[in-house]
Amino acid sequence: MSFTPKNICIIPARSGSKRIPRKNIKEFLGKPIIAYSIEAAIHSQLFDEVMVSTDDEEIAEVAKHYGAKVPFLRSSKNADDYATTVDVLIEVLNEYKSIGKAFDLSCCIYPTAPLVKLENLKEGHQKIKESHFDVVFPVVKFSYPIWRAFKKDKDKFKMLWSEHQQSRSQDLEEAYHDAGQWYWFRPQRLLKHKTLFNDNTSCVVLKETEVQDIDNETDWKLAELKYELL
């Protein structure tokens, strides 16, 4: 008898947002921004369950309208400014465990990630499925060498790595940062290690046009421009 692995997509969307009010359901080019993450998960056909973890009834209704499940509301403990993504994921996995549901692979997709591309999501799934990695997530290369970075000291600026003051940019090692879109992970290992970043992590490299962190209104406009470009 063949065994079919089960996958769950978890979209964490709490109500509190200081810099952009009601950020997770704010309209983005015609529909709530969370709809893009939900639809990407559903259209990928990678998941047996697509759920939204939220503490907010309005967000829950929007999520269900676009096809996600909201089987329970998030606890107040994990809905404040101090709760981490890992805290939320652990809560969700334990809630499912309490009703006898377990999953082989999970993917956390952020609710404000309209630039998620199905081919990148599928590449991440393929990579974790066919490997021993605990986590696979997307990264993007820094547009300028971080080794030439400065830090502010009162009114003065000092190089963080002064040994690279005379280094040519092309001679410096490339560096990458989290694209802030999704994380494929193995649930049991997350529950054990309680981290999404360890020494058994791999990545999918994205283009700069495929990535936009959204923390303020300028970021929001840039994300809309990139979405239309893509």
Order of alpha helices (4+ residues) and beta strands (2+ residues): beta-beta-beta-alpha-beta-alpha-alpha-beta-alpha-beta-beta-beta-beta-beta-alpha-beta-alpha
